[in-house]
Amino acid sequence: MVERGFITVIGCNKCGKCDNVCPKRAIERIDGITRISHEKCDLCMGCVEIFPNKALKLLE
């Protein structure tokens, strides 16, 4: 079961736009794969709002 309020990466096209959008540095790219550090994320939603292809999504 996934907890409510987690942001997940869906359909990342590796554009790199997420590199500097998170004020908490919760978005990490490891070997070209984007991951969200849930320990750092404060759910400000800035990352979710910036991507038109909905690569990042809030799980409800």
N, C-alpha and C positions, 0 to 999 in steps of 0.2 A: 504494500500500500504506500502511495506517495503522499506526503504531507501537503496540505494546501499552502499555496504561497511560494512554491518553488518555481524558478524560472528555468526553462530547459531550452536547449538548442535543437531546432528542427530545420533542416534544409539549409544549413550554412553553406554559402558559396565561396567562403574564404576571401571576401572582399577587403577585410582589414578595417572596416569602419568602426568596429567595436573596440579597437585597440586603446582609444583614449576617451571613450564616452562615459565610462563608469568612474564616479568620484571615489568609490571605495576600492577600486582596482580588483573587483570581484570577477571580471571577465579575464580568463587566461587562455592563451593559445599555446598548446603544447604539440609539437610536431605538426603544426598546421591545423590542428583540431581545436575548435573553440569549446571551452568548458566554463561553467559558472561555479565559482566557489561560494557555496551556500553559507559558509561560516562568515564570509565578508559581506555578502549581499544584504542590503537593507530594504529591498523592494521599492526603490525610488521610481522604477519603471522607465527611466530614461532610455535604457537599452532596448526595451520592447517597443517604445514609441518611435525610435529613429529608423527602424528597418521596415521598408515598404513590402518586402517579400515575407515578412513575419518569420524570420529565421529564429527569433527568440520569442518565447511564449510563456505566459504565466499559467501554470497549472492550477486549476481550481478544484 
